[in-house]
């Protein structure tokens, strides 16, 4: 208790200092920016001018296994764009920042990373973050700065839709700077409900982790599952950093569910819940979640078998358009692709295509962030491993495809996919 | 009724782990009046040591017969001994020089040691939760209308044995007498020829051993461990020690079991997000009514 209070006091103190520092950096970046736009005009400089793409992902800790494979997808697309050559002899570089603090993705760290990117005038677009709660902290900052932001995987509805999204864009309501190549929670929850009923699971108990992503997903699942004739036995929220779920699961076991649906990620509880289901007589009951739990076997070990999850992406292995990407990925990293590698590659493709268009529009001069943002918003049928990508006015993809997987012998097995329009 | 008993068993098992940690807080407080915030992390370190020993022995799944007994014993004793030594080392390096400093200095040092241990564990095994091999066969026994698993029996049995032997040790042995004397009046104990440094080191050793046992037990019970577990568990165990009356051994046990049971029932009746709120609300109420805790008396005998 003493420790918590001490930390928050320290954070307050730091944030005051940080604001002063940020103000200084802003002033510096304005000066630097005017300098660098005049630089390419000089023409014959031997070194190619550099455009940076910021990348913000959880690269350490519990989310690192998915964070790394996501990063690799982005780096591959950027390397390929460099190899092909950009107009105006520009070269792409990345600024990679980790938003995990002590092993868990942190919205505060995400915001601090985005401010670092904005302070560097050569950063013209950013990719990430991985998690919705981090995105919801970052969007006001990128929106205010007019920096185009493309997430491979942040699926919470409120990031692009409705009153929540309007609040996030409060600094600059006329402009949207946040885009995503994945679909949304509501579609993921709907798809999960449809799949569950298709398998004949009629009675579900819902648990969520009380975070932006998990709560949304669980609520949409609850609504759709009940609307389509399923029975909801109960809906519980769990506290952060809980280790013991046996009391909760004992209570759930008494309701005799066909299915336990979890809104959240492996690190916020899915792994431990799946494991403790076996200690409370629920080992044979199906366990289902969204795209937060593909890495559940890293925590639950052999007990992960019998877990089902949706991905807000098509199965890249099954798409003809993805074969070249998968080959290139495996050749570069000697590993199979991760759950969001293809999405990450697609997000980076959207960014590089927009940057190329912006360079052409600026007549081979260094484009501005506003020009790049305008090009990202205009994205139409960019051909990616997950299909052609076009954005609507909210920054969402126009043709969302979702897929369902299960875990067998510790490995993900593809089951089904649907196209929700 | 059946569910009530099942939740009671869950609560007692969880409480057993809290009690094992709470004893460490209460003993150290009793003897040097220091809230050793690093203690929760020593507990996590216990599960890391057990995991490392089991991995080194090649135990990955359920074990049987003599292999089971040997591996479990080595892992348990190894974790207990290592944690005991770590406890002594922490006291020697971080706290001893500050024994006569203002009270805040060792407290802040304890928080610092806690961060150091957390980061050492993160560097050692990474920051993701780790699966713990499911070594114990887990048959369930029917105790009347309620079924109790082998793991739960092991948790409770180990906790009880550890606590009873500790109680006997403190009240009967010569070292226990020395501990009580140092707790009452360090100067006088010194004048009577008691080796105060040695007595305090033994206190930290015992606290560490119990934390190590707790770490092993939690690994077996949850089949997982994580470098930050000690923060949450340590906070609850510290609460248990305060609830029971800090400085009082039976109080720490009572507090640990109470908090486990309260948490379990709160999750059952109010939902998981209310369990922590309920625990701390009850703590506040108890402290208003009985500021020295459930069993805390205003006597000078503290261990």
Interface residues (C-beta under 8 A of the other chain):
Chain A: X1 X2 X3 X6 X60 X61 X62 X64 X65 X100 X102 X103 X207 X210 X236 X237 X238 X239 X241 X242 X243 X244 X245 X246 X247 X248 X250 X251 X254 X267 X271 X272 X275 X276 X279 X298 X299 X300 X301 X303
Chain B: X3 X6 X7 X10 X11 X13 X14 X35 X37 X107 X111 X114 X118 X122 X126 X127 X128 X129 X130 X131 X134 X138 X149 X151 X218 X222 X223 X224 X226 X227 X228 X229 X231 X232 X233 X235 X263 X264 X265 X267 X268 X271 X272 X273 X275 X276
